[in-house]
Each structure stands twice: as structure tokens, then as C-alpha cells.
Amino acid sequence: MKRTVEPKVLYFGTPVVLISSRNPDGSTNLGPMSSAWWLGYTAMLGMSASSQTVKNLTERPEAVLNLVDPDMVAALDRIALLTGSTEMSDAKRTRGYRYEPDKFGAAGLTRAASDLVDVDAVLESPINLEGRIEAIHEVGGPESNLRALEMKIERVHVREDLLMSNDRYIDPLRWDPLIMKFTEYFAGGSPAYASSLARGWQMPPMPLPAR
């Protein structure tokens, strides 16, 4: 049997990404997101137009996509409810968001220089993708606040132990991306961390694996 429902979100399982973008003052903003997919060397990124990341990329299109593995989940969750924007919607304030200009410091992550773009990468990320936004599309009609950003990947950095022998492929058995499913973090198909994003969504608490 199936039921017709209207879920609050449709995150059936997507990789978590930390996006580095450049603020108006030249500093690097770090924005967590989980609506990303790739086709060839093009990434499609789904975000809210009101986020500081989208504002930055609209004006300054250089970016780094810092892919996240399960070892980074605690650092990621420390900035899940932080924003680089001084302006917040009432909905964000109600959910507990607060302004934080130094996301790297708040997360406990390390800045690393990029090769081609003028924003900092995340040293702890196993995979860093440098590139530029080539187009921004409205999603859901003119009244929607959602945007799909089309990014051309121009340089790829991969931790050596994740590469196969010819450096042309990433080993799918060694690369274990952190996955977001309905506001919860998963790794290898199992719950990875009690997500701050799940608060207020009326979801039951997630059981965590023994550590």
C-alpha cells in the first residue's frame, strides 16, 4: 500500500558539500549545502537565493566545492545553523540560525590556498573542486526563492589514497561521501550524526552507531 503525502523536504539522499565563496570584504564564506549533482565537468547546485553563498556567487562567481566525508560530520554540523549574512528571515531566526563571519573558525576547519580561484579551500576535505559559476537559474517560478547554479569545474584535487592506479578514477570503495537524507547525516547507509538541522522538523531522534 502507498499513501499520497506532501513531505516537507524531498532530500532522498544527496552528497553534502561545503561551498567556498568570496564575501564583499574579500574573506571566504563557507556554506554547507546538500543539493548537488554532477554531469561531466559541470556541477548543478541548488540553494536559496537569500543565502550569503548565492549572493556572493551572483557578484563574484569563483567557488570551491569542498566534498565532505564522515570524518568531517561534527565540524559540518557546528556550522549547520550559522549564516554569513547579517540579514536573516524570521523563519531562520526561529530555527536558531545566527550570524557568524568566520565559518572556518567555528567549524574548526583549516584554510588552504586554491590554485585558480581567489577563495580558500577546506584542507580537511578529501576532494576540492575549483571553478566558476556560469549561469544561475530560477527554480519553481518567479515567486520562488530557489536557485540552481551551474558551475564549470576547472581543477580537481583528490586525496591520494582515494585514487586508483592511473589517477583517472576515484576508487568507489574508498570514497565514502557524507549523505544528507531528510535533514539527517548518513555514511555507508547508516546514521552518522545527530543533525542540528533536524530540530524543529518533528522527526524522531536518529539512533547513532557505536563509536
Protein Blocks (a to p, Z undefined) as FASTA:
>chain_A
ZZddddfbdcfbpcddddddddfkopacddddfbdcdehjaccddddfkbmklmmmmmmm
cdcdddddfklmmmmmmmmmgcfbfbdcfklmmnopacdfblmlmnopacdddfkbccdc
dfklmbdcddddfbdcdehijkbcbdcdddddfbdcddfklpcfkopaccfklmccddde
ehiaceehiafbdcfklgonlpacdddddZZ
